[in-house]
Amino acid sequence: MLRISDISYAVAGRPLFEGASAVIPEGHKVGLVGRNGTGKTTLFRLIRGELALEGGDISLPTGARIGGVAQEVPASATSLLDTVLAADTERAELLADASNDPARIAEIQTRLTDIDAWSAEARAATILKGLGFDDHEQLMPCSEFSGGWRMRVALAAVLFAQPDLLLLDEPTNYLDLEGALWLESYLAKYPHTVVIISHDRGLLNRAVGAILHLEDRKLTYYSGPYDQFARQRAERLAVAAAMAKKQDARRAHLQSYVDRFRYKADKARQAQSRLKALSKMQPITTPQEAGLKRFDFPNPEELSPPIIHLDGASTGYGDTTVLSKLNLRIDQDDRIALLGKNGQGKSTLSKFLSDRLPAMSGKFTKSSKLRIGYFAQHQVDELFIDETPLDHLRRERPKEGPARWRARLSGFGLMADQAETLVGKLSGGQKARLSLLLATLDAPHMLILDEPTNHLDIESREALVTALTAYTGAVILVSHDMHLLELVADRLWLVSNGTVKPFEDDLVAYRKMLLSDGKPPKAAQEKPKPKKLGRDAILTLKSEARKSEARVEKLNDMRDKLAKKLADPDLYEDAKIGEMEVWQKKYAEVMEALERAETLWMKDLEKLETAQTA
């Protein structure tokens, strides 16, 4: 059990924790969430004992081992497999023990059996494979791999060591979609306690069973995955807002009395008593809400379809062909997610489509007026760290003035303070915003995004979904964020075996395929064509879709009425606490019903669309 008791800690005079407490039961999987800069990573360092608390206490059972990924594995000559095996220090020490004492040898053999040492190599290989390393790569030295890949090795090592408390800080930032999905599955079955900092909504819904929320220097523990936390938090916000509104009205009433009568002799005593009441009132503040972290993508003019057409095209690097037999078409309203394991060519295809690689054979036809915006994570690192965001725009748009530059920056959530801050001092998320702004300056007809959500918090990711939904250009998306892909992409392309082909099933099926060792279900291999339905059958499907839509509208109306009821300050009188709980329960029930109704509506619409296009 991890017990955090009344802790306090400040950085440079700024309090990050003030009387914060939480208890995480043994074996629980918990997501640690909160706005960037609130102190999530600092909490991990406090738990590990790397920083000294100013007050309070953090305790674990005696002898409990804490593990996490602090930095990448060094570029040594040691193989990946041996590096991971070495993470189990007890096993390594037992195997290195050269004692000739029969009693000691028997003790060593017994202990090696107890810790399942003989299956260690197979377990380590399984973890490395799950994180993207094939059998051949596992035997290669660490020095053969880049820093991002060595971070994966470090993650594999700590997973193999199986500490009693596993602390993971944004582990999916250096994983692809396939590695992220494997990690989700692995963590859900991990035998000990896990606390994970993540902005990946999919992972927080599928791999953890509780959320620890850091806000206003306090910790609040919520049972359930992220979506359930979000609903519970919305209810708490409604309650806090109503109570704050009620207190403001009370304060205004008292202040009005004081202002009117404090200098009148016959009312002075009463005025003074109200002044004392005002001074004793503890302000009820609603939890800090992240500001609207918007992205305003400029919309391009419409081009005739297709904007890109590949006919037997191939591409690669130098004389090496990476992708061939490419027969693909892209229209301006396409939203395409690129799937495939790392190293199969997703980035190569992105570079090819954005004119960063040439066509080695075949035909590559594109609209003569086509403008392409390209964002990749490495571009964030190529920003000028000794310049401000304003300097970047001044160079790109010299004819525009400061007012226009600032307007562009604010449209990507970079306000006045960040506009004049050196890029080297901006957060990772702010740098990503600047890179996205630069990628979309020309109002591109097609936007290629390679891992755009790294360093973006959950609110920013939701804002990105909103912006991409409103954007009228084509989107080519590579991301490990399943939630983003599910909400944005309407077409899937699988990059594998040196070519690219449409993936006819959905992301849920792709996830199942990956977790079953990449073997597609038989139903997915031979997907039967839908039967053409008659006019009466289609009319029936339309009727069902209309009924589902009406049900959603009705539940939306009920939700709005209940939200209005919950915002009534009178509901929070002490005498009405029971009534308030009843209304909160009704609100939660309506929200669950609304979610089911929306799912049913979407299924009805899909059936109708399939029937009409058959």
Backbone torsions as a table, in degrees:
resi	resn	phi	psi	omega
1	MET	NA	131.5	174.6
2	LEU	-97.3	120.3	-178.6
3	ARG	-117.7	119.1	177.5
4	ILE	-108.6	115.6	-170.8
5	SER	-120.4	107.1	168.6
6	ASP	53.3	45.8	-173.8
7	ILE	-83.8	150.3	175.5
8	SER	-134.4	140.8	178.6
9	TYR	-163.0	141.0	179.8
10	ALA	-132.8	152.1	175.2
11	VAL	-120.8	121.1	-179.7
12	ALA	51.5	41.4	178.4
13	GLY	81.5	-4.2	179.5
14	ARG	-98.1	115.2	-178.1
15	PRO	-67.2	131.0	173.1
16	LEU	-102.7	-31.8	178.3
17	PHE	-136.2	133.3	176.6
18	GLU	-136.9	102.5	179.8
19	GLY	62.8	36.5	-178.0
20	ALA	-84.8	137.1	-179.3
21	SER	-139.8	149.8	174.9
22	ALA	-167.3	153.6	175.3
23	VAL	-128.3	126.0	177.9
24	ILE	-112.8	112.0	-177.5
25	PRO	-63.7	154.2	-179.1
26	GLU	-61.4	134.7	177.1
27	GLY	85.1	-2.2	-178.7
28	HIS	-81.9	150.3	176.2
29	LYS	-107.3	118.6	-170.2
30	VAL	-127.9	134.5	173.4
31	GLY	-96.0	126.4	177.7
32	LEU	-96.0	115.2	-176.0
33	VAL	-125.3	161.0	179.7
34	GLY	160.4	163.3	-178.8
35	ARG	-61.5	151.8	176.0
36	ASN	-58.3	136.1	177.7
37	GLY	89.4	0.8	-178.8
38	THR	-82.5	-17.0	175.1
39	GLY	118.7	22.2	-178.0
40	LYS	-64.2	-49.6	179.7
41	THR	-65.6	-36.3	176.8
42	THR	-61.0	-38.0	177.6
43	LEU	-61.3	-40.9	176.9
44	PHE	-59.9	-43.3	-179.6
45	ARG	-66.6	-34.1	175.8
46	LEU	-67.5	-40.5	178.8
47	ILE	-63.6	-40.5	-179.3
48	ARG	-75.7	-9.2	-179.8
49	GLY	82.7	13.8	179.3
50	GLU	-77.3	-22.3	176.5
51	LEU	-123.0	150.3	-178.2
52	ALA	-95.8	128.6	177.6
53	LEU	-65.6	147.2	173.6
54	GLU	-88.4	-19.7	178.5
55	GLY	-166.4	156.8	178.5
56	GLY	85.0	-166.6	-173.0
57	ASP	-153.4	146.1	172.7
58	ILE	-124.2	123.4	-175.4
59	SER	-130.3	148.3	175.9
60	LEU	-133.4	161.0	175.7
61	PRO	-57.9	147.1	-179.7
62	THR	-56.3	130.7	177.1
63	GLY	84.2	-0.5	-179.5
64	ALA	-65.0	135.5	179.8
65	ARG	-95.3	133.3	178.1
66	ILE	-107.9	134.1	179.0
67	GLY	-134.9	153.3	178.3
68	GLY	-170.7	175.3	179.6
69	VAL	-104.3	102.6	-177.3
70	ALA	-87.4	-39.2	-178.2
71	GLN	-157.3	170.8	-177.8
72	GLU	-70.1	157.4	175.8
73	VAL	-67.4	139.6	179.1
74	PRO	-61.4	154.5	179.9
75	ALA	-81.0	71.6	-175.9
76	SER	-98.9	178.4	177.5
77	ALA	-86.1	-2.5	179.6
78	THR	-71.5	139.5	-179.8
79	SER	-69.3	160.2	178.5
80	LEU	-59.4	-44.6	-177.5
81	LEU	-62.0	-45.6	-179.8
82	ASP	-67.3	-33.0	177.6
83	THR	-63.1	-43.1	179.3
84	VAL	-68.4	-44.0	179.7
85	LEU	-60.1	-34.9	-179.0
86	ALA	-67.5	-15.8	-179.5
87	ALA	-67.6	-24.9	174.4
88	ASP	-86.4	86.9	-172.1
89	THR	-63.8	-35.0	179.9
90	GLU	-64.0	-45.3	178.6
91	ARG	-61.0	-44.6	-179.3
92	ALA	-61.2	-41.7	-179.6
93	GLU	-67.9	-39.2	179.7
94	LEU	-65.5	-42.2	179.8
95	LEU	-68.2	-28.4	-179.8
96	ALA	-83.3	-10.7	-178.5
97	ASP	-70.5	115.6	-176.3
98	ALA	-101.3	28.6	-177.7
99	SER	-61.5	143.4	175.7
100	ASN	-101.5	-0.8	-179.5
101	ASP	-73.2	119.1	-178.4
102	PRO	-55.3	-38.9	-179.7
103	ALA	-65.8	-41.6	179.6
104	ARG	-67.1	-40.5	178.8
105	ILE	-61.5	-42.4	178.7
106	ALA	-64.8	-39.1	178.5
107	GLU	-63.5	-42.0	179.5
108	ILE	-63.9	-45.2	-178.9
109	GLN	-63.5	-39.2	178.1
110	THR	-63.5	-44.8	-178.8
111	ARG	-67.1	-38.5	178.0
112	LEU	-62.1	-36.5	176.6
113	THR	-68.1	-40.6	-179.0
114	ASP	-60.7	-38.0	-176.4
115	ILE	-94.5	12.1	176.5
116	ASP	57.3	43.8	-174.3
117	ALA	-67.7	-27.9	-174.2
118	TRP	-74.7	-18.6	176.5
119	SER	-99.3	6.9	-173.3
120	ALA	-59.6	-43.0	-176.4
121	GLU	-63.8	-40.9	179.2
122	ALA	-66.2	-39.4	179.6
123	ARG	-66.4	-42.4	179.3
124	ALA	-63.6	-41.0	-179.9
125	ALA	-65.3	-37.2	179.2
126	THR	-64.1	-42.4	179.7
127	ILE	-65.4	-46.1	179.6
128	LEU	-61.6	-39.5	178.5
129	LYS	-64.2	-41.6	179.1
130	GLY	-61.3	-30.0	-179.2
131	LEU	-93.7	9.8	168.9
132	GLY	107.2	8.1	-178.8
133	PHE	-104.0	122.4	178.5
134	ASP	-79.5	177.0	-174.4
135	ASP	-58.5	-41.0	-179.5
136	HIS	-66.3	-44.4	-178.0
137	GLU	-65.1	-30.5	-179.1
138	GLN	-63.9	-24.2	-179.5
139	LEU	-94.0	-2.1	179.9
140	MET	-82.3	154.8	178.5
141	PRO	-71.3	151.5	-179.4
142	CYS	-59.6	-29.2	-177.5
143	SER	-65.0	-15.0	-179.9
144	GLU	-79.9	-6.9	-172.8
145	PHE	-115.8	151.4	179.3
146	SER	-73.0	171.6	-178.6
147	GLY	-58.6	-40.8	-180.0
148	GLY	-62.1	-40.3	178.3
149	TRP	-71.2	-34.0	177.8
150	ARG	-70.3	-25.2	172.3
151	MET	-64.2	-36.0	176.4
152	ARG	-63.9	-39.0	178.3
153	VAL	-64.2	-41.0	177.8
154	ALA	-61.8	-39.7	177.4
155	LEU	-65.7	-43.0	178.4
156	ALA	-59.5	-39.6	-178.3
157	ALA	-64.0	-44.1	-178.1
158	VAL	-72.7	-32.3	175.5
159	LEU	-66.2	-39.2	179.5
160	PHE	-66.7	-38.4	-178.1
161	ALA	-68.1	-21.8	178.1
162	GLN	49.7	63.0	176.1
163	PRO	-65.0	159.1	-179.7
164	ASP	-67.6	-30.7	175.5
165	LEU	-128.2	112.9	-178.8
166	LEU	-100.9	119.0	179.8
167	LEU	-109.5	115.9	-178.5
168	LEU	-120.8	126.7	-177.9
169	ASP	-110.1	104.4	179.8
170	GLU	48.1	55.9	-176.5
171	PRO	-67.1	-25.1	-176.7
172	THR	-79.5	-5.3	-179.7
173	ASN	-63.8	-25.2	178.6
174	TYR	-115.4	24.2	174.9
175	LEU	-115.9	155.0	170.6
176	ASP	-88.4	179.9	-177.8
177	LEU	-57.8	-42.7	-177.5
178	GLU	-63.8	-43.6	178.1
179	GLY	-66.8	-37.3	179.9
180	ALA	-65.6	-41.1	179.1
181	LEU	-67.4	-38.0	176.3
182	TRP	-63.4	-42.7	-179.4
183	LEU	-62.6	-41.7	176.3
184	GLU	-52.9	-49.7	-177.5
185	SER	-64.6	-40.1	-178.6
186	TYR	-66.5	-44.7	-177.8
187	LEU	-65.8	-35.7	179.9
188	ALA	-60.6	-27.5	-178.5
189	LYS	-104.8	3.3	-177.4
190	TYR	-61.7	133.3	-170.3
191	PRO	-77.6	-6.2	-176.8
192	HIS	-124.8	-168.8	-175.8
193	THR	-78.0	138.0	178.8
194	VAL	-129.5	132.3	168.2
195	VAL	-123.2	124.5	-173.7
196	ILE	-128.2	126.7	171.9
197	ILE	-86.6	123.1	-178.7
198	SER	-157.2	148.9	171.4
199	HIS	-109.8	11.6	-179.8
200	ASP	-88.5	104.7	-173.8
201	ARG	-62.8	-36.6	178.7
202	GLY	-62.2	-46.4	178.9
203	LEU	-62.6	-41.0	-179.2
204	LEU	-70.2	-17.3	176.1
205	ASN	-90.9	-30.1	-171.9
206	ARG	-106.0	-26.1	-172.7
207	ALA	-103.4	-13.9	-177.7
208	VAL	-122.1	158.4	179.5
209	GLY	-114.6	4.8	179.6
210	ALA	-158.1	158.5	179.0
211	ILE	-124.0	130.4	172.8
212	LEU	-106.4	113.6	-172.7
213	HIS	-102.3	124.0	177.7
214	LEU	-101.1	115.6	-177.5
215	GLU	-157.7	141.8	179.7
216	ASP	52.1	37.4	175.8
217	ARG	66.4	15.2	178.9
218	LYS	-121.5	162.3	176.4
219	LEU	-116.1	132.2	177.7
220	THR	-127.1	128.8	-177.0
221	TYR	-98.3	124.4	178.5
222	TYR	-117.1	129.3	173.0
223	SER	-77.0	145.6	178.1
224	GLY	102.8	165.0	179.9
225	PRO	-73.1	-176.8	-170.4
226	TYR	-62.0	-44.7	-177.2
227	ASP	-61.3	-37.4	177.2
228	GLN	-67.3	-40.5	175.2
229	PHE	-58.5	-43.2	-177.8
230	ALA	-61.7	-39.8	178.6
231	ARG	-67.3	-44.9	179.8
232	GLN	-62.6	-38.7	-179.2
233	ARG	-67.2	-37.7	177.7
234	ALA	-60.9	-40.2	178.3
235	GLU	-65.4	-42.1	179.1
236	ARG	-63.3	-38.8	178.1
237	LEU	-63.0	-40.8	179.0
238	ALA	-62.7	-42.3	179.2
239	VAL	-64.7	-47.3	-178.6
240	ALA	-62.4	-39.6	179.8
241	ALA	-64.1	-41.3	-179.8
242	ALA	-65.8	-41.9	-179.5
243	MET	-67.2	-38.9	178.0
244	ALA	-64.9	-39.3	178.5
245	LYS	-63.5	-42.0	179.4
246	LYS	-64.6	-42.5	-179.6
247	GLN	-67.0	-38.4	178.0
248	ASP	-60.2	-40.7	178.6
249	ALA	-64.0	-42.3	178.3
250	ARG	-63.7	-43.0	-179.6
251	ARG	-64.0	-43.0	-179.8
252	ALA	-62.9	-38.7	179.1
253	HIS	-64.2	-45.1	179.4
254	LEU	-64.2	-43.4	-177.6
255	GLN	-64.7	-36.8	178.0
256	SER	-61.6	-42.6	178.9
257	TYR	-63.4	-45.5	-179.3
258	VAL	-60.6	-45.8	-177.6
259	ASP	-61.8	-34.0	-177.0
260	ARG	-79.6	-34.5	-167.0
261	PHE	-122.0	2.0	-174.3
262	ARG	-65.2	-24.6	-178.3
263	TYR	-103.9	7.9	175.8
264	LYS	-98.3	126.0	-172.6
265	ALA	-55.8	-42.6	-174.6
266	ASP	-75.2	-12.9	-179.1
267	LYS	-116.6	0.2	-172.8
268	ALA	-59.3	-41.8	-176.7
269	ARG	-63.6	-44.7	179.4
270	GLN	-64.0	-37.8	179.6
271	ALA	-64.0	-40.8	179.6
272	GLN	-64.6	-38.8	179.4
273	SER	-64.8	-34.7	178.2
274	ARG	-73.2	-31.9	174.3
275	LEU	-61.5	-41.6	178.1
276	LYS	-64.1	-40.3	178.3
277	ALA	-62.2	-40.7	178.0
278	LEU	-62.4	-42.7	-177.2
279	SER	-67.5	-26.4	-178.1
280	LYS	-87.7	-13.1	-178.6
281	MET	-70.6	118.9	176.6
282	GLN	-82.0	121.3	-178.3
283	PRO	-59.0	134.0	173.7
284	ILE	-94.6	112.6	-178.1
285	THR	-108.3	139.1	174.5
286	THR	-71.9	148.4	178.8
287	PRO	-55.4	144.4	-178.5
288	GLN	-61.1	131.6	177.5
289	GLU	-107.4	136.4	174.9
290	ALA	-63.1	138.8	178.5
291	GLY	-65.7	166.9	178.8
292	LEU	-63.7	110.8	-175.6
293	LYS	-97.2	75.9	-168.8
294	ARG	-85.6	163.3	168.6
295	PHE	-130.4	124.1	178.3
296	ASP	-109.1	93.4	178.6
297	PHE	-81.0	125.6	177.3
298	PRO	-68.5	138.1	-177.9
299	ASN	-90.9	135.6	-178.9
300	PRO	-86.2	168.8	172.2
301	GLU	-72.8	160.3	-175.9
302	GLU	-84.0	136.5	176.5
303	LEU	-109.6	156.8	177.6
304	SER	-70.4	139.8	179.9
305	PRO	-79.2	153.8	-8.0
306	PRO	-82.7	157.1	177.6
307	ILE	-84.7	-24.4	174.9
308	ILE	-141.6	138.5	175.9
309	HIS	-140.2	124.5	178.2
310	LEU	-110.7	130.9	-178.6
311	ASP	-129.2	99.3	179.9
312	GLY	64.8	27.0	-175.2
313	ALA	-79.0	155.8	174.4
314	SER	-140.8	157.0	179.9
315	THR	-154.6	167.1	179.6
316	GLY	175.2	-154.8	-176.1
317	TYR	-123.5	122.8	-177.7
318	GLY	62.6	-123.3	178.7
319	ASP	-96.3	3.3	-176.5
320	THR	-96.4	118.0	177.4
321	THR	-83.1	127.2	179.0
322	VAL	-102.2	-43.4	-179.3
323	LEU	-126.9	137.6	179.7
324	SER	-144.5	172.8	-179.6
325	LYS	53.8	45.4	-178.9
326	LEU	-88.4	111.4	177.1
327	ASN	-120.7	90.7	-170.5
328	LEU	-135.9	152.6	178.0
329	ARG	-134.2	138.4	177.6
330	ILE	-127.3	126.6	173.8
331	ASP	-105.0	164.6	-172.9
332	GLN	-67.9	-21.9	-179.3
333	ASP	-97.3	12.6	-178.9
334	ASP	-77.3	144.1	171.0
335	ARG	-127.1	100.8	-169.7
336	ILE	-115.2	127.1	173.8
337	ALA	-101.2	133.0	177.0
338	LEU	-93.4	121.7	179.2
339	LEU	-108.2	160.5	178.1
340	GLY	137.4	149.7	-177.8
341	LYS	-67.3	157.7	179.2
342	ASN	-58.8	139.2	178.9
343	GLY	90.3	-3.9	-179.5
344	GLN	-84.7	-17.7	174.7
345	GLY	124.0	15.7	179.3
346	LYS	-61.9	-46.4	179.5
347	SER	-67.6	-34.5	177.3
348	THR	-62.1	-44.6	178.5
349	LEU	-63.5	-40.8	178.7
350	SER	-60.2	-43.3	179.4
351	LYS	-67.1	-38.1	179.5
352	PHE	-64.2	-47.3	-179.3
353	LEU	-65.0	-26.6	-178.4
354	SER	-96.8	15.4	177.5
355	ASP	68.0	21.4	176.8
356	ARG	-91.3	-11.2	173.6
357	LEU	-133.1	146.5	-177.9
358	PRO	-85.7	160.9	171.1
359	ALA	-79.7	123.9	-178.2
360	MET	-86.3	-23.3	175.9
361	SER	-163.5	172.4	-179.5
362	GLY	74.7	-169.6	-177.2
363	LYS	-112.4	135.7	174.7
364	PHE	-125.6	101.6	-177.8
365	THR	-108.3	133.2	177.5
366	LYS	-141.5	159.6	179.2
367	SER	-61.8	139.4	-177.3
368	SER	-65.1	-25.0	-178.3
369	LYS	-99.3	8.0	-173.3
370	LEU	-65.5	126.9	172.4
371	ARG	-111.6	135.3	-175.5
372	ILE	-122.0	130.7	172.9
373	GLY	-103.2	138.6	-174.2
374	TYR	-132.7	127.0	176.2
375	PHE	-128.5	125.1	173.2
376	ALA	-134.7	154.6	-174.0
377	GLN	-58.9	-34.4	-178.5
378	HIS	-64.9	-22.8	179.6
379	GLN	-68.5	-28.6	176.1
380	VAL	-60.7	-38.3	-179.7
381	ASP	-75.5	-11.7	-178.5
382	GLU	-96.5	2.6	174.7
383	LEU	-65.1	155.8	179.9
384	PHE	-82.0	105.7	-171.4
385	ILE	-69.4	-19.9	-179.3
386	ASP	-97.5	15.1	175.9
387	GLU	-121.7	161.0	177.7
388	THR	-93.0	165.3	173.2
389	PRO	-55.9	-37.1	176.8
390	LEU	-61.4	-38.8	178.3
391	ASP	-62.4	-40.4	179.5
392	HIS	-61.6	-44.1	-180.0
393	LEU	-71.0	-33.9	178.9
394	ARG	-61.3	-37.9	179.3
395	ARG	-73.4	-40.4	-176.9
396	GLU	-77.2	-32.9	-177.1
397	ARG	-131.5	68.1	-175.3
398	PRO	-63.8	-24.2	-177.3
399	LYS	-82.9	-12.9	178.2
400	GLU	-86.1	157.6	-179.3
401	GLY	-98.2	173.2	-179.4
402	PRO	-54.8	-37.5	-178.9
403	ALA	-63.1	-42.1	179.6
404	ARG	-68.7	-39.6	178.5
405	TRP	-61.4	-44.8	-179.3
406	ARG	-66.3	-35.5	178.1
407	ALA	-64.3	-42.5	177.6
408	ARG	-61.0	-44.4	-179.0
409	LEU	-64.1	-43.1	-179.8
410	SER	-65.4	-28.6	176.7
411	GLY	-66.7	-12.9	175.8
412	PHE	-117.4	23.0	174.4
413	GLY	76.3	13.2	177.3
414	LEU	-102.7	100.1	-172.1
415	MET	-87.1	-169.0	-170.6
416	ALA	-55.1	-43.9	-177.2
417	ASP	-64.5	-44.6	-178.2
418	GLN	-70.5	-29.2	-176.5
419	ALA	-58.8	-32.0	-176.5
420	GLU	-110.3	15.9	176.8
421	THR	-95.2	138.5	177.3
422	LEU	-59.7	138.9	-177.2
423	VAL	-56.7	-35.3	179.6
424	GLY	-60.3	-20.4	-179.1
425	LYS	-102.8	0.6	177.6
426	LEU	-79.7	156.8	175.9
427	SER	-73.5	166.9	178.3
428	GLY	-59.5	-39.5	179.4
429	GLY	-65.9	-38.8	179.6
430	GLN	-68.6	-37.0	176.0
431	LYS	-64.1	-41.2	178.8
432	ALA	-61.9	-39.3	178.5
433	ARG	-62.6	-42.6	179.4
434	LEU	-63.9	-42.3	178.9
435	SER	-64.1	-39.2	177.0
436	LEU	-64.9	-38.5	176.7
437	LEU	-61.9	-46.6	-178.7
438	LEU	-64.9	-34.3	-179.2
439	ALA	-70.3	-23.0	-175.5
440	THR	-110.8	9.8	-177.1
441	LEU	-56.1	-38.3	-174.1
442	ASP	-88.3	14.5	-176.7
443	ALA	51.1	63.7	-174.3
444	PRO	-65.4	151.2	175.2
445	HIS	-80.5	-21.4	178.0
446	MET	-138.7	132.3	-177.5
447	LEU	-117.8	118.9	179.1
448	ILE	-103.7	119.3	-175.6
449	LEU	-119.4	116.2	179.7
450	ASP	-108.2	104.4	-177.6
451	GLU	53.2	62.2	-177.4
452	PRO	-75.9	-16.2	-171.9
453	THR	-92.6	-5.8	177.2
454	ASN	-56.3	130.4	179.0
455	HIS	77.3	-0.9	176.0
456	LEU	-91.6	135.8	177.4
457	ASP	-78.1	176.6	-173.0
458	ILE	-62.2	-41.6	-180.0
459	GLU	-62.6	-39.6	179.6
460	SER	-68.1	-36.1	178.0
461	ARG	-65.6	-40.2	177.5
462	GLU	-65.4	-37.4	177.6
463	ALA	-65.6	-35.2	178.2
464	LEU	-66.0	-40.2	176.5
465	VAL	-58.9	-46.2	-179.7
466	THR	-60.7	-43.8	-178.7
467	ALA	-65.6	-42.2	-179.1
468	LEU	-68.4	-32.3	177.8
469	THR	-66.7	-37.8	-178.9
470	ALA	-80.4	-22.5	-176.4
471	TYR	-65.0	136.9	-174.8
472	THR	-100.5	10.1	175.2
473	GLY	-100.9	174.4	176.9
474	ALA	-75.6	150.8	178.8
475	VAL	-127.2	126.2	171.4
476	ILE	-111.4	120.5	-167.4
477	LEU	-125.9	126.1	170.0
478	VAL	-116.4	121.0	-176.8
479	SER	-159.1	148.8	173.2
480	HIS	-91.3	-0.6	-177.7
481	ASP	-87.7	99.0	-176.7
482	MET	-60.5	-37.4	-179.2
483	HIS	-61.6	-44.4	178.5
484	LEU	-62.6	-45.9	-178.9
485	LEU	-62.4	-42.2	-178.2
486	GLU	-63.2	-36.4	-175.9
487	LEU	-85.1	-24.2	-173.4
488	VAL	-103.5	-47.1	-169.7
489	ALA	-77.4	137.1	171.9
490	ASP	-118.4	-2.4	173.1
491	ARG	-136.0	145.8	-179.0
492	LEU	-123.6	130.6	174.6
493	TRP	-116.0	130.9	179.0
494	LEU	-100.5	120.2	178.8
495	VAL	-97.9	109.5	-178.8
496	SER	-162.2	155.0	176.4
497	ASN	53.3	36.6	173.0
498	GLY	77.6	13.1	177.4
499	THR	-149.5	-178.0	-178.4
500	VAL	-132.7	128.2	179.3
501	LYS	-136.9	150.1	176.4
502	PRO	-60.7	138.6	173.3
503	PHE	-97.9	112.6	-168.1
504	GLU	-77.8	-17.4	-179.4
505	ASP	-93.2	-170.7	-177.5
506	ASP	-103.2	-179.2	-176.7
507	LEU	-67.3	-31.5	177.5
508	VAL	-62.8	-43.6	178.2
509	ALA	-65.7	-38.0	178.4
510	TYR	-63.7	-41.1	178.3
511	ARG	-62.2	-45.3	178.6
512	LYS	-61.8	-39.0	-179.9
513	MET	-63.0	-43.5	-179.6
514	LEU	-64.6	-40.7	-176.9
515	LEU	-78.2	-6.3	175.0
516	SER	-110.2	38.1	177.2
517	ASP	62.9	32.1	172.6
518	GLY	77.0	9.7	179.3
519	LYS	-92.8	113.6	-178.1
520	PRO	-66.7	143.7	175.6
521	PRO	-59.6	151.1	-178.7
522	LYS	-56.9	-37.2	-179.2
523	ALA	-62.9	-31.6	-179.3
524	ALA	-79.1	-27.2	-178.8
525	GLN	-70.9	-40.2	-179.5
526	GLU	-127.2	83.4	-177.0
527	LYS	-82.9	115.4	-177.8
528	PRO	-66.4	145.6	177.3
529	LYS	-73.2	139.6	-179.5
530	PRO	-66.2	143.7	178.0
531	LYS	-73.3	143.6	178.5
532	LYS	-75.6	124.6	-176.9
533	LEU	-93.9	154.1	177.8
534	GLY	-77.8	175.2	-176.4
535	ARG	-61.0	-42.9	-178.1
536	ASP	-63.5	-40.9	-179.9
537	ALA	-64.4	-40.0	178.9
538	ILE	-66.9	-39.4	176.5
539	LEU	-61.5	-37.0	177.8
540	THR	-64.8	-43.3	178.5
541	LEU	-63.3	-39.2	177.3
542	LYS	-62.4	-40.7	179.4
543	SER	-63.4	-43.1	179.1
544	GLU	-63.1	-40.3	179.7
545	ALA	-64.0	-40.3	178.9
546	ARG	-65.6	-39.3	177.9
547	LYS	-63.3	-42.3	178.7
548	SER	-63.4	-41.4	179.2
549	GLU	-63.7	-41.3	179.3
550	ALA	-63.8	-37.2	178.9
551	ARG	-64.3	-41.9	178.6
552	VAL	-63.6	-43.5	179.6
553	GLU	-62.2	-40.8	179.6
554	LYS	-63.8	-44.7	179.9
555	LEU	-67.8	-35.3	175.8
556	ASN	-61.9	-41.3	178.1
557	ASP	-63.6	-42.9	177.9
558	MET	-62.7	-40.8	179.0
559	ARG	-62.0	-44.7	-179.7
560	ASP	-62.1	-40.3	179.5
561	LYS	-66.1	-40.6	179.2
562	LEU	-68.3	-37.6	177.9
563	ALA	-62.9	-39.3	177.6
564	LYS	-65.0	-39.6	178.1
565	LYS	-63.4	-44.0	-178.8
566	LEU	-68.2	-20.3	179.2
567	ALA	-86.0	-1.2	-179.8
568	ASP	-77.4	116.8	-177.6
569	PRO	-58.3	-32.6	-177.4
570	ASP	-62.7	-23.6	-178.0
571	LEU	-66.4	-18.6	-174.0
572	TYR	-101.4	16.2	169.2
573	GLU	-63.5	147.4	-177.8
574	ASP	-54.0	-37.2	-176.3
575	ALA	-72.1	-13.0	-175.3
576	LYS	-112.1	15.6	-177.5
577	ILE	-58.2	-42.4	179.1
578	GLY	-61.4	-41.5	178.8
579	GLU	-65.0	-39.8	179.5
580	MET	-60.9	-41.2	179.9
581	GLU	-65.3	-36.3	178.0
582	VAL	-62.8	-44.8	-179.6
583	TRP	-66.1	-37.4	177.6
584	GLN	-64.0	-39.8	179.0
585	LYS	-64.6	-41.8	178.2
586	LYS	-62.0	-40.4	-180.0
587	TYR	-61.7	-45.0	179.7
588	ALA	-62.9	-40.0	179.6
589	GLU	-64.3	-41.6	179.3
590	VAL	-65.5	-40.1	179.4
591	MET	-62.7	-40.5	178.0
592	GLU	-66.2	-42.8	178.8
593	ALA	-63.4	-38.3	179.2
594	LEU	-63.5	-41.3	179.4
595	GLU	-62.6	-42.9	178.7
596	ARG	-65.9	-40.8	-178.7
597	ALA	-65.5	-40.2	178.8
598	GLU	-64.5	-39.2	177.8
599	THR	-63.0	-43.7	179.2
600	LEU	-63.9	-40.7	178.9
601	TRP	-60.9	-45.3	-179.9
602	MET	-63.1	-38.7	178.0
603	LYS	-64.3	-41.0	178.3
604	ASP	-62.8	-40.5	178.8
605	LEU	-65.8	-38.2	178.8
606	GLU	-64.8	-42.4	177.8
607	LYS	-60.2	-43.3	-179.1
608	LEU	-64.9	-44.0	-179.4
609	GLU	-63.8	-41.6	178.7
610	THR	-61.8	-43.3	-179.0
611	ALA	-65.2	-38.1	-176.4
612	GLN	-74.9	-24.9	-177.9
613	THR	-99.4	-3.7	-178.6
614	ALA	-68.5	NA	NA
